[in-house]
Amino acid sequence: MGSAERIDLAHEADLVIGRLSVSPARRELRREDGQREVLEHRVMQVLIALHRTDGGIVTRDELTRSCWDGRIVGDDAINRVISRLRKAADGIGAGSFVIETITKIGYRLVEEGREAASSVLPPGRAPSPAARPTRRGFALGGAALGIAALAGGAWLYRRAAPPAVSPEVQGLMGRGWTMMFQGNRDAQIEAAGLFRHVVELAPDYADGWGALGFVYAYSSHYYPAGEREARRDRARAAAARAFAIDPGNGMARVALAFARPWRGHWLEIERALRGAGRARPEEDLFRVTLGYILGMVGRFAEAADILGRMGGGNRRRTLEPGEYYYLIEALWAAGRLEEADRRIAEAVALYPTHSNIFFLRYNIYLFSGRAGAAAALIADRSGRPVQGDWDRLGRIAYLFENRPPNDIARFAAEGMELARSSWGYAGKMVECFAALGLVDEAFVLADAFFFGRGFTIPERNGPGSNYYSALEDRETGILFLPSTRAMRTDRRFRRLTEELGLERYWRETGVQPDYRRT
């Protein structure tokens, strides 16, 4: 059947996509573990239209003919349905299929199991010209800040490409990095698709394979266990292909380093990033990721200096939201509050309602003696992002501004219970407890957050979230922010850093964290 033929769900046969059994007539997806989900009528129609092509591209015009009976519909209608379908792909369909956007053309469905077997070629083998390989691509405010914080764009691919690489490939690389660091699952899937297209067009291009490996490796830290390991396998395979072409490829080296849990592997990742940065000093990709890693090991002062050189160091390029995020956080953690405030003003002028910038600004106000400003930020509806737990954030700002003892005691109990619901809330409650002088509670929560002791904090960042974080991937940078200063002066902190492996990192590098050098 053609993808543009009208779809009548009542007469569509049942089918299988990855681990899912699909019943169009009942509009039902059923996973092999028994989980079920019923889709909207139009969403199921689009799923069938995309599946019919067996990995081919379906244009928007074809979708309107097959799913909207040829009626003229706006882009918003199609975008809404694609968004709902991607939500299902990330939920019940995780590990079964993804939906790629083919820019200015349409969409395609990629079965993840099929791609896992065929998308990365063995070293030394190029795709056959006749074959068409598949390609795929504060928590308090309801946002997962880890992966969402990084951002980027074509600036990540600035150097002149080798003569054999066409302008089209260079453009795809730039667009791929732009999508990779938009901070959401859909964009990362598209980034993987763009980099797959790069290696299809230029199968002997090492950076293309390295970039593909990086996407899989970085995003693996925010997927559930099975998919996390599958993505790391793909990252390693793509890196192997890059090394077969260019044994010294820095992008592939970084991909291999990132294909490990954060905890205990900071030094390997740091060395890979520094080596790649020395070979390609013009690449801001290696600066922003190195700054991120240095923050995790308590070296925010150095991170601030490195991140301050992004964009050429003399403001030749406007920074992206994620660059601002890490730079501002590092300046704040390094005690350079005036500079942090100036950069906040710059970022807000450019990205007034960007969620990561907004919640970082709230945190800095909250934990730097400006709780009244944090409360005003929450109260100003015109400047807020679309989503946020505004009532709770307002009450927390009031608590920090007034500090009534009875309310603090009540908050300790409520915050501990809230922390049990998601790792995003748990991380922020560690900061809040420490800043309010609830140091015992902060250590109890840190034990649960990092080691699962006392109680379990789920890997999923709350019901309906697409972001996951295993214990070994919990980000340790919160331990070195100004908000947790009270923990660092407590004798229990040394036990915590020893068990996390941070003491070993500091011994091996010979570099002490900022708080021990101040």
PAZA-558108 format. One record per residue (C-alpha): residue number from 0; residue in three letters; y, z, x. Coordinates in Angstrom, 3 decimals. Example, Ala and Ser with C-alpha at 12.3 -4.5 7.8 and 13.67 -1.06 7.14 Angstrom:
<sites>
  nr rest        Y        Z        X
   0  ala   -4.500    7.800   12.300
   1  ser   -1.060    7.140   13.670
</sites>
This chain:
<sites>
  nr rest        Y        Z        X
   0  met    0.000    0.000    0.000
   1  gly    3.498   -0.744    1.222
   2  ser    5.860    2.139    1.849
   3  ala    8.357    0.669   -0.654
   4  glu    5.867    0.444   -3.557
   5  arg    6.666    2.892   -6.337
   6  ile    4.797    6.181   -5.990
   7  asp    3.182    7.596   -9.112
   8  leu    1.816   10.983   -8.111
   9  ala   -0.598   11.115  -11.047
  10  his   -2.518    8.172   -9.594
  11  glu   -2.342    8.999   -5.887
  12  ala   -5.630    9.978   -4.249
  13  asp   -5.987   13.293   -2.438
  14  leu   -5.606   13.072    1.333
  15  val   -5.693   15.135    4.523
  16  ile   -2.796   15.590    6.970
  17  gly   -3.728   17.674    9.982
  18  arg   -4.958   21.041    8.697
  19  leu   -3.645   20.357    5.185
  20  ser   -5.402   19.050    2.116
  21  val   -2.822   17.280   -0.019
  22  ser   -3.185   16.845   -3.768
  23  pro   -0.338   14.580   -4.984
  24  ala   -1.192   14.969   -8.677
  25  arg   -0.887   18.752   -8.450
  26  arg    1.940   18.486   -5.884
  27  glu   -0.031   20.991   -3.826
  28  leu   -0.546   21.537   -0.105
  29  arg   -3.565   23.634    0.822
  30  arg   -4.170   24.793    4.380
  31  glu   -7.612   25.426    5.824
  32  asp   -6.919   29.190    5.853
  33  gly   -6.465   29.132    2.056
  34  gln   -2.660   29.231    1.956
  35  arg   -1.163   27.027   -0.763
  36  glu    2.271   25.667   -1.583
  37  val    3.532   23.502   -4.442
  38  leu    6.214   20.957   -3.579
  39  glu    8.940   19.536   -5.765
  40  his    8.025   16.205   -7.344
  41  arg   10.425   14.181   -5.207
  42  val    9.452   15.983   -2.012
  43  met    5.778   15.140   -2.569
  44  gln    6.722   11.513   -3.256
  45  val    8.554   11.277    0.063
  46  leu    5.626   12.885    1.873
  47  ile    3.286   10.250    0.429
  48  ala    5.707    7.425    1.271
  49  leu    5.891    8.540    4.891
  50  his    2.133    9.104    5.176
  51  arg    1.357    5.608    3.871
  52  thr    2.777    3.952    6.977
  53  asp    0.370    5.737    9.352
  54  gly    3.095    6.744   11.776
  55  gly    5.441    3.849   11.037
  56  ile    9.099    4.073   10.136
  57  val   10.249    4.221    6.509
  58  thr   13.845    3.209    5.904
  59  arg   16.152    4.948    3.455
  60  asp   16.168    1.834    1.282
  61  glu   12.382    1.908    1.134
  62  leu   12.470    5.568    0.139
  63  thr   14.888    4.887   -2.718
  64  arg   12.646    2.079   -3.993
  65  ser    9.412    4.077   -3.790
  66  cys   10.643    7.554   -4.729
  67  trp   13.809    7.010   -6.775
  68  asp   12.659    3.860   -8.627
  69  gly   15.252    1.805   -6.791
  70  arg   18.188    3.759   -8.207
  71  ile   21.233    4.090   -5.983
  72  val   21.284    7.600   -4.560
  73  gly   23.604    9.140   -2.008
  74  asp   22.672   10.260    1.466
  75  asp   22.961   13.885    0.347
  76  ala   20.074   13.453   -2.098
  77  ile   17.778   11.990    0.538
  78  asn   18.889   14.540    3.131
  79  arg   18.119   17.384    0.726
  80  val   14.581   16.133    0.112
  81  ile   13.937   15.526    3.822
  82  ser   15.217   19.048    4.538
  83  arg   12.823   20.529    1.952
  84  leu    9.939   18.536    3.420
  85  arg   10.757   19.729    6.925
  86  lys   10.795   23.298    5.656
  87  ala    7.258   22.759    4.403
  88  ala    6.321   21.158    7.733
  89  asp    7.570   24.232    9.583
  90  gly    5.866   26.618    7.134
  91  ile    2.493   25.785    5.662
  92  gly    2.434   22.514    7.615
  93  ala    3.074   24.082   11.019
  94  gly    0.695   22.452   13.473
  95  ser   -0.154   19.643   11.037
  96  phe    2.830   17.308   10.852
  97  val    6.496   16.865   11.649
  98  ile    9.156   14.556   10.264
  99  glu   11.222   12.567   12.742
 100  thr   14.610   11.010   12.084
 101  ile   14.957    7.574   13.635
 102  thr   18.715    7.348   14.006
 103  lys   20.374    4.761   11.770
 104  ile   16.975    3.489   10.631
 105  gly   14.915    6.011    8.692
 106  tyr   12.114    8.529    9.077
 107  arg    8.521    8.767   10.179
 108  leu    5.725   11.298    9.791
 109  val    3.827   12.341   12.892
 110  glu    0.529   14.177   12.589
 111  glu    0.609   16.808   15.300
 112  gly   -3.110   16.787   15.996
 113  arg   -3.072   13.026   16.455
 114  glu   -0.131   13.184   18.812
 115  ala   -1.634   16.001   20.856
 116  ala   -4.494   13.724   21.770
 117  ser   -2.484   10.611   22.500
 118  ser    1.185   11.257   23.129
 119  val    0.979   12.182   26.810
 120  leu   -0.785    9.710   29.040
 121  pro   -2.765   10.633   32.142
 122  pro   -0.945   10.383   35.463
 123  gly   -0.820    6.861   36.795
 124  arg   -1.458    5.133   33.462
 125  ala    1.263    3.310   31.588
 126  pro    1.058    2.472   27.889
 127  ser   -0.536   -0.852   27.135
 128  pro    2.039   -3.382   25.921
 129  ala   -0.156   -4.013   22.902
 130  ala   -0.445   -0.340   22.034
 131  arg    2.217    1.559   20.140
 132  pro    1.942    5.205   21.223
 133  thr    2.905    7.858   18.724
 134  arg    5.991    9.940   19.418
 135  arg    7.368   13.136   17.979
 136  gly    9.490   14.283   18.701
 137  phe   22.234   38.401   15.249
 138  ala   19.494   38.413   13.517
 139  leu   21.857   40.783   11.614
 140  gly   23.613   37.710   10.382
 141  gly   20.434   35.895    9.534
 142  ala   20.486   33.724   12.674
 143  ala   17.937   33.737   15.467
 144  leu   20.134   33.790   18.512
 145  gly   17.638   33.087   21.244
 146  ile   17.021   29.403   20.900
 147  ala   20.036   28.805   18.715
 148  ala   22.405   29.932   21.408
 149  leu   21.792   27.105   23.822
 150  ala   23.680   23.924   23.075
 151  gly   24.365   20.751   24.905
 152  gly   24.926   17.065   24.730
 153  ala   25.146   13.909   26.708
 154  trp   26.759   15.968   29.483
 155  leu   23.243   17.108   30.372
 156  tyr   22.509   13.593   31.507
 157  arg   25.563   12.606   33.490
 158  arg   24.296   11.159   36.740
 159  ala   23.826    7.447   37.231
 160  ala   20.314    6.487   36.186
 161  pro   18.072    4.427   38.479
 162  pro   18.708    0.674   38.183
 163  ala   15.425    0.157   36.301
 164  val   16.608    2.390   33.447
 165  ser   18.530    0.535   30.767
 166  pro   21.728    1.695   29.074
 167  glu   19.636    2.203   25.933
 168  val   17.428    4.695   27.753
 169  gln   20.454    6.490   29.176
 170  gly   21.889    6.762   25.677
 171  leu   18.611    8.085   24.304
 172  met   18.504   10.726   27.027
 173  gly   21.994   11.926   26.152
 174  arg   21.232   12.009   22.446
 175  gly   17.965   13.805   23.101
 176  trp   19.697   16.629   24.938
 177  thr   22.315   16.827   22.201
 178  met   19.609   17.312   19.595
 179  met   17.498   19.619   21.756
 180  phe   20.197   22.250   21.953
 181  gln   21.547   22.179   18.418
 182  gly   19.644   25.400   17.753
 183  asn   17.359   24.426   14.887
 184  arg   13.809   23.205   14.481
 185  asp   14.659   19.830   12.948
 186  ala   16.920   18.914   15.828
 187  gln   14.292   19.853   18.408
 188  ile   11.718   17.709   16.659
 189  glu   14.186   14.828   16.820
 190  ala   14.808   15.522   20.498
 191  ala   11.094   15.247   21.187
 192  gly   11.050   11.974   19.292
 193  leu   13.969   10.602   21.308
 194  phe   12.353   11.546   24.612
 195  arg    9.062   10.022   23.418
 196  his   10.991    6.842   22.769
 197  val   12.429    7.065   26.287
 198  val    8.981    7.109   27.889
 199  glu    7.810    4.305   25.615
 200  leu   10.697    2.124   26.767
 201  ala   10.509    3.303   30.399
 202  pro    6.975    4.647   31.059
 203  asp    7.654    4.915   34.805
 204  tyr   10.815    6.986   34.361
 205  ala   10.102   10.474   35.729
 206  asp   13.132   12.153   34.162
 207  gly   12.044   10.969   30.738
 208  trp    8.679   12.657   31.132
 209  gly   10.355   15.730   32.617
 210  ala   12.747   15.947   29.664
 211  leu    9.861   15.641   27.211
 212  gly    8.058   18.436   29.037
 213  phe   11.179   20.596   28.949
 214  val   11.525   20.225   25.159
 215  tyr    7.935   21.293   24.614
 216  ala    8.148   24.135   27.138
 217  tyr   11.435   25.637   25.984
 218  ser   10.679   25.434   22.278
 219  ser    7.222   26.964   22.802
 220  his    8.797   30.423   23.136
 221  tyr    9.743   30.387   19.455
 222  tyr    6.510   29.146   17.829
 223  pro    3.464   31.094   16.549
 224  ala    0.577   31.631   18.942
 225  gly   -1.565   28.530   18.357
 226  glu    1.344   26.108   18.353
 227  arg    2.932   27.921   21.278
 228  glu   -0.053   27.194   23.518
 229  ala   -0.359   23.629   22.275
 230  arg    3.267   22.966   23.170
 231  arg    2.789   24.458   26.622
 232  asp   -0.211   22.202   27.169
 233  arg    1.907   19.200   26.230
 234  ala    4.675   20.373   28.545
 235  arg    2.260   20.594   31.469
 236  ala    0.802   17.177   30.737
 237  ala    4.254   15.574   30.554
 238  ala    5.290   17.308   33.783
 239  ala    2.134   16.010   35.483
 240  arg    3.098   12.479   34.496
 241  ala    6.597   12.992   35.908
 242  phe    5.178   14.316   39.193
 243  ala    2.850   11.311   39.460
 244  ile    5.960    9.112   39.452
 245  asp    8.308   11.431   41.375
 246  pro    6.570   14.347   43.175
 247  gly    9.896   16.168   43.569
 248  asn   11.139   15.794   40.013
 249  gly   13.276   18.849   39.211
 250  met   13.152   18.422   35.442
 251  ala    9.353   18.553   35.516
 252  arg    9.399   21.590   37.785
 253  val   11.631   23.400   35.321
 254  ala    9.371   22.343   32.446
 255  leu    6.343   23.896   34.189
 256  ala    8.275   27.103   34.857
 257  phe    9.413   27.350   31.237
 258  ala    5.847   26.798   29.977
 259  arg    5.146   30.480   30.590
 260  pro    6.212   33.674   28.805
 261  trp    9.607   34.990   29.852
 262  arg    8.316   38.393   30.879
 263  gly    7.081   38.568   34.445
 264  his    8.001   34.963   35.236
 265  trp   11.761   35.262   35.738
 266  leu   11.534   34.666   39.485
 267  glu    9.443   31.509   39.142
 268  ile   11.846   30.161   36.548
 269  glu   14.888   31.110   38.619
 270  arg   13.510   29.390   41.715
 271  ala   12.697   26.238   39.767
 272  leu   16.206   26.139   38.286
 273  arg   17.927   26.767   41.610
 274  gly   15.835   24.105   43.321
 275  ala   16.575   21.569   40.595
 276  gly   20.255   22.510   40.662
 277  arg   20.487   21.961   44.419
 278  ala   18.972   18.508   44.042
 279  arg   21.186   17.658   41.065
 280  pro   24.374   19.731   41.368
 281  glu   26.101   17.650   38.691
 282  glu   23.598   18.696   35.979
 283  asp   24.955   21.484   33.771
 284  leu   21.521   21.817   32.165
 285  phe   20.359   23.821   35.156
 286  arg   23.500   25.997   35.136
 287  val   23.268   27.047   31.499
 288  thr   19.550   27.827   31.697
 289  leu   19.938   29.690   35.007
 290  gly   22.727   31.793   33.487
 291  tyr   20.426   32.575   30.580
 292  ile   17.616   33.766   32.878
 293  leu   19.932   35.827   35.115
 294  gly   21.182   37.662   32.044
 295  met   17.602   38.654   31.219
 296  val   17.250   40.403   34.595
 297  gly   20.586   42.232   34.504
 298  arg   22.585   39.860   36.697
 299  phe   25.345   38.969   34.272
 300  ala   28.078   39.021   36.935
 301  glu   26.443   36.162   38.822
 302  ala   25.618   34.428   35.550
 303  ala   29.303   34.496   34.570
 304  asp   30.279   32.818   37.855
 305  ile   27.618   30.122   37.482
 306  leu   28.396   29.463   33.837
 307  gly   32.099   29.323   34.634
 308  arg   31.444   26.180   36.671
 309  met   30.119   24.251   33.680
 310  gly   32.079   21.188   32.730
 311  gly   33.243   20.609   36.295
 312  gly   34.857   24.020   36.671
 313  asn   38.328   22.713   35.972
 314  arg   37.997   22.100   32.228
 315  arg   37.391   18.367   32.552
 316  arg   34.894   18.601   29.707
 317  thr   35.025   20.557   26.470
 318  leu   32.230   23.095   26.365
 319  glu   29.571   22.979   23.692
 320  pro   29.019   26.013   21.399
 321  gly   25.968   27.250   23.304
 322  glu   27.751   26.991   26.624
 323  tyr   30.548   29.098   25.206
 324  tyr   28.003   31.574   23.857
 325  tyr   26.342   32.295   27.188
 326  leu   29.601   32.227   29.132
 327  ile   31.319   34.651   26.733
 328  glu   28.348   37.005   26.651
 329  ala   28.117   36.999   30.457
 330  leu   31.847   37.676   30.859
 331  trp   31.621   40.566   28.392
 332  ala   28.534   42.034   30.099
 333  ala   30.182   41.651   33.510
 334  gly   33.182   43.710   32.348
 335  arg   35.549   40.740   32.231
 336  leu   36.654   41.420   28.674
 337  glu   40.063   39.727   28.869
 338  glu   38.435   36.495   30.001
 339  ala   35.787   36.854   27.310
 340  asp   38.481   37.219   24.637
 341  arg   40.281   34.146   25.932
 342  arg   37.104   32.115   25.814
 343  ile   36.379   33.421   22.311
 344  ala   39.765   32.110   21.188
 345  glu   38.986   28.714   22.712
 346  ala   35.563   28.561   21.108
 347  val   36.828   29.607   17.672
 348  ala   39.583   26.989   17.805
 349  leu   36.928   24.319   18.423
 350  tyr   34.070   25.697   16.332
 351  pro   35.678   28.026   13.750
 352  thr   32.566   28.832   11.694
 353  his   29.784   28.201   14.203
 354  ser   27.269   30.960   13.455
 355  asn   26.360   31.892   17.036
 356  ile   29.987   32.114   18.147
 357  phe   30.850   34.107   15.017
 358  phe   28.112   36.725   15.449
 359  leu   28.721   37.076   19.182
 360  arg   32.401   37.679   18.441
 361  tyr   31.415   40.319   15.857
 362  asn   29.118   42.032   18.384
 363  ile   31.760   42.138   21.098
 364  tyr   34.335   43.615   18.718
 365  leu   31.794   46.118   17.400
 366  phe   30.667   47.341   20.827
 367  ser   34.013   47.279   22.633
 368  gly   35.926   49.808   20.522
 369  arg   37.282   47.263   18.037
 370  ala   35.132   47.960   14.994
 371  gly   38.172   47.461   12.761
 372  ala   38.479   43.893   14.031
 373  ala   34.749   43.400   13.398
 374  ala   35.209   44.615    9.825
 375  ala   38.171   42.279    9.319
 376  leu   36.083   39.398   10.645
 377  ile   33.415   40.072    8.023
 378  ala   35.975   40.512    5.244
 379  asp   37.585   37.101    5.912
 380  arg   35.378   34.828    3.820
 381  ser   37.184   31.684    4.879
 382  gly   36.139   32.116    8.499
 383  arg   32.509   33.097    7.965
 384  pro   29.451   30.885    8.392
 385  val   27.527   29.954    5.287
 386  gln   24.788   32.565    5.718
 387  gly   24.973   36.195    6.740
 388  asp   24.078   39.699    5.643
 389  trp   27.759   40.388    5.007
 390  asp   27.442   43.678    3.112
 391  arg   25.285   45.216    5.824
 392  leu   27.492   43.912    8.615
 393  gly   30.572   45.342    6.901
 394  arg   28.931   48.744    6.486
 395  ile   27.900   48.783   10.144
 396  ala   31.469   47.998   11.220
 397  tyr   32.742   50.843    8.978
 398  leu   30.170   53.181   10.534
 399  phe   31.291   52.317   14.064
 400  glu   34.954   52.668   13.163
 401  asn   34.706   56.046   11.394
 402  arg   31.430   57.558   12.689
 403  pro   30.774   60.092    9.902
 404  pro   27.804   62.243   11.097
 405  asn   25.915   62.123    7.812
 406  asp   26.206   58.333    7.657
 407  ile   25.009   57.984   11.249
 408  ala   21.916   60.057   10.502
 409  arg   21.219   57.965    7.416
 410  phe   21.759   54.764    9.406
 411  ala   19.208   55.901   12.002
 412  ala   16.504   56.071    9.332
 413  glu   17.563   52.853    7.618
 414  gly   17.904   50.979   10.901
 415  met   14.456   52.004   12.084
 416  glu   12.948   50.763    8.848
 417  leu   14.940   47.537    9.006
 418  ala   13.704   46.939   12.554
 419  arg   10.147   46.796   11.254
 420  ser   10.961   43.634    9.295
 421  ser   11.880   41.277   12.142
 422  trp   12.335   41.117   15.889
 423  gly   15.906   39.899   15.437
 424  tyr   16.902   43.022   13.536
 425  ala   14.925   45.182   15.975
 426  gly   16.832   43.883   18.996
 427  lys   20.173   44.500   17.344
 428  met   19.161   47.981   16.212
 429  val   18.369   48.871   19.846
 430  glu   21.996   48.008   20.632
 431  cys   23.401   49.846   17.616
 432  phe   21.376   52.998   18.236
 433  ala   22.351   53.165   21.898
 434  ala   26.036   52.543   21.150
 435  leu   26.077   55.274   18.481
 436  gly   24.506   57.803   20.830
 437  leu   21.099   57.642   19.170
 438  val   19.442   57.237   22.549
 439  asp   16.072   58.761   21.609
 440  glu   15.822   56.349   18.691
 441  ala   16.848   53.448   20.936
 442  phe   13.962   54.158   23.325
 443  val   11.475   54.555   20.470
 444  leu   12.553   51.182   19.140
 445  ala   12.515   49.583   22.603
 446  asp    8.883   50.679   23.010
 447  ala    7.998   48.987   19.732
 448  phe   10.127   45.911   20.471
 449  phe    8.733   45.201   23.933
 450  phe    5.237   46.723   23.843
 451  gly    4.237   47.197   20.213
 452  arg    3.975   50.965   20.679
 453  gly    4.565   53.311   17.761
 454  phe    4.737   50.498   15.218
 455  thr    4.435   46.743   15.133
 456  ile    7.417   44.433   14.910
 457  pro    6.283   41.068   13.520
 458  glu    6.421   37.953   15.667
 459  arg    8.056   36.064   12.828
 460  asn   11.765   36.721   12.534
 461  gly   11.600   37.804    8.924
 462  pro   10.197   36.156    5.760
 463  gly   10.969   32.462    5.606
 464  ser   12.129   32.246    9.216
 465  asn   10.978   29.383   11.432
 466  tyr   11.410   31.381   14.635
 467  tyr    8.748   33.500   16.288
 468  ser    8.757   35.736   19.354
 469  ala    5.666   37.212   20.997
 470  leu    5.947   40.543   22.818
 471  glu    5.916   38.811   26.213
 472  asp    8.759   36.531   25.104
 473  arg   11.147   39.238   23.899
 474  glu   14.448   38.788   25.699
 475  thr   15.354   41.665   27.998
 476  gly   19.045   40.788   28.303
 477  ile   19.925   43.302   25.560
 478  leu   19.079   46.104   28.023
 479  phe   22.017   45.113   30.238
 480  leu   24.779   44.576   27.701
 481  pro   27.681   47.044   27.330
 482  ser   26.180   48.140   24.004
 483  thr   23.129   49.697   25.708
 484  arg   24.956   51.452   28.554
 485  ala   23.750   54.891   27.350
 486  met   20.135   53.811   27.855
 487  arg   20.759   52.811   31.466
 488  thr   21.993   56.301   32.363
 489  asp   18.876   57.918   30.913
 490  arg   15.901   58.784   33.160
 491  arg   13.581   56.933   30.759
 492  phe   15.211   53.620   31.562
 493  arg   13.457   53.388   34.930
 494  arg   10.090   53.741   33.225
 495  leu   11.036   50.952   30.821
 496  thr   12.158   48.514   33.540
 497  glu    9.088   49.289   35.660
 498  glu    6.722   48.557   32.811
 499  leu    8.547   45.365   31.894
 500  gly    8.189   44.075   35.451
 501  leu   11.912   44.083   36.135
 502  glu   11.584   46.522   39.047
 503  arg    9.114   44.158   40.688
 504  tyr   11.522   41.256   40.187
 505  trp   14.364   43.208   41.803
 506  arg   12.150   44.223   44.738
 507  glu   10.924   40.682   45.320
 508  thr   14.375   39.109   45.161
 509  gly   16.099   41.897   47.075
 510  val   18.900   41.749   44.509
 511  gln   19.688   44.772   42.368
 512  pro   20.970   44.457   38.789
 513  asp   24.671   44.842   38.113
 514  tyr   24.440   48.391   36.773
 515  arg   22.988   49.659   40.058
 516  arg   25.666   47.955   42.143
 517  thr   28.692   49.124   40.157
</sites>
